[in-house]
Structure formats: structure tokens, C-alpha cells
Amino acid sequence: MFSLDSYINSPWFPYFFAVALAIPFIVLLRQFVYEYIKMKNQELKMLTVKGNAENKSQSYERMMLFLDRIKPSNLVTKFDKNLAPHEFVFLTEKTINDEFEYNTSQQLYLTKNSWQGIVESKNAVLQMLRATYESLNENATLEDYKTVFLMNYMNGDDFIGETMDGLRREVLLVT
């Protein structure tokens, strides 16, 4: 039989003693690291979900602002009053297309139907700009053009308003 003295006097005793003391600390350290990593993963998931919701709501806000800017009532107040109608049409088309291109990345956060409505609204405004210009005689002033342009929009469907209402409904469903 072995006695306690033979274990204590063994050359391996300090190693066994160190291992016996280290095992509980290693187990506790492993458990702490595991829980820490688990909590960090949960935090990242929460931030990702929060970030997506924020991106989505910001996208809807930006596209609502875009639609508001392309309303004919807002377009007619842009640019110098001394422009010729063809200059106004050119500058307005350029402004609308530039802003649209700037916001194209927002389609990542919008539904397909919403994005399609925005594109259709933009195209309808551009078409109305050109059609109004083509319908006027050569001697028409910018004020004449703006008046006819506004009347054409008011007498037709409020496609921009309908698109904005659709975006509002979607935002209510998302939040």
C-alpha cells in the first residue's frame, strides 16, 4: 500500500497538485468565455435587427422626401424664373434623375411593389414634363408652361400621392 508520505515525496506531486488546483479555474474560465461569447453574439444579433429596422425606416423617409420633391407643385418653384421652358424641362429632368440615382440603393430596404411605384411615379413626372413641353406653342413663357404642367397633374391621377400612401401603409406594417 501507498502511504500519503510516498505521494507527497514523489517527484510528480507538485505537478499533480498544480493540475488539481488548475482544473477548477480552467473549467470556470471556459464557462466564463463561453457565456461571454454567447452574450456578444446575442448583442450582435440585436444590433443587426435594430440596424436593419433603422435602415428600412430611413429608406422609407428618403423615398418619401424624393416623392415630395418631384411633385409638380414643388418642381415649379425650382430654378430661375428667366429660363426658357426647354431649359426648365432639361434642368428639372436632370435634377429628378440625379436625385433618383442617388437614392437607388434604398431599394434594398423597400418592397418590390414600393420600389416599382416610386419608379413609375418618377417616370410619369418625366413623361408629363416632356408632354407638357411638346403641347405648348413656341412662344409660350415659363409661367405658361408651369401653369399647364400643374393643371395636367391636377386633372390626372395623383400617382405620387398614391405611391406615398402605399409607402405609409408599408411603414405601419413594418413597425
Secondary structure in CASP SS format (residue, H / E / C, confidence):
PFRMAT SS
TARGET T0000
AUTHOR 0000-0000-0000
METHOD secondary structure of the structure
MODEL  1
M C 1.00
F C 1.00
S C 1.00
L H 1.00
D H 1.00
S H 1.00
Y H 1.00
I H 1.00
N C 1.00
S C 1.00
P C 1.00
W C 1.00
F H 1.00
P H 1.00
Y H 1.00
F H 1.00
F H 1.00
A H 1.00
V H 1.00
A H 1.00
L H 1.00
A H 1.00
I H 1.00
P H 1.00
F H 1.00
I H 1.00
V H 1.00
L H 1.00
L H 1.00
R H 1.00
Q H 1.00
F H 1.00
V H 1.00
Y H 1.00
E H 1.00
Y H 1.00
I H 1.00
K H 1.00
M H 1.00
K H 1.00
N H 1.00
Q H 1.00
E H 1.00
L H 1.00
K H 1.00
M H 1.00
L H 1.00
T H 1.00
V H 1.00
K H 1.00
G H 1.00
N H 1.00
A H 1.00
E H 1.00
N H 1.00
K H 1.00
S H 1.00
Q H 1.00
S H 1.00
Y H 1.00
E H 1.00
R H 1.00
M H 1.00
M H 1.00
L H 1.00
F H 1.00
L H 1.00
D H 1.00
R H 1.00
I C 1.00
K C 1.00
P H 1.00
S H 1.00
N H 1.00
L H 1.00
V C 1.00
T C 1.00
K C 1.00
F C 1.00
D C 1.00
K C 1.00
N C 1.00
L C 1.00
A C 1.00
P H 1.00
H H 1.00
E H 1.00
F H 1.00
V H 1.00
F H 1.00
L H 1.00
T H 1.00
E H 1.00
K H 1.00
T H 1.00
I H 1.00
N H 1.00
D H 1.00
E H 1.00
F H 1.00
E H 1.00
Y H 1.00
N C 1.00
T H 1.00
S H 1.00
Q H 1.00
Q H 1.00
L H 1.00
Y C 1.00
L C 1.00
T C 1.00
K H 1.00
N H 1.00
S H 1.00
W H 1.00
Q H 1.00
G H 1.00
I H 1.00
V H 1.00
E H 1.00
S H 1.00
K H 1.00
N H 1.00
A H 1.00
V H 1.00
L H 1.00
Q H 1.00
M H 1.00
L H 1.00
R H 1.00
A H 1.00
T H 1.00
Y H 1.00
E H 1.00
S H 1.00
L C 1.00
N C 1.00
E C 1.00
N C 1.00
A C 1.00
T C 1.00
L H 1.00
E H 1.00
D H 1.00
Y H 1.00
K H 1.00
T H 1.00
V H 1.00
F H 1.00
L H 1.00
M H 1.00
N H 1.00
Y H 1.00
M H 1.00
N H 1.00
G C 1.00
D C 1.00
D C 1.00
F H 1.00
I H 1.00
G H 1.00
E H 1.00
T H 1.00
M H 1.00
D H 1.00
G H 1.00
L H 1.00
R H 1.00
R H 1.00
E H 1.00
V H 1.00
L H 1.00
L H 1.00
V H 1.00
T C 1.00
END
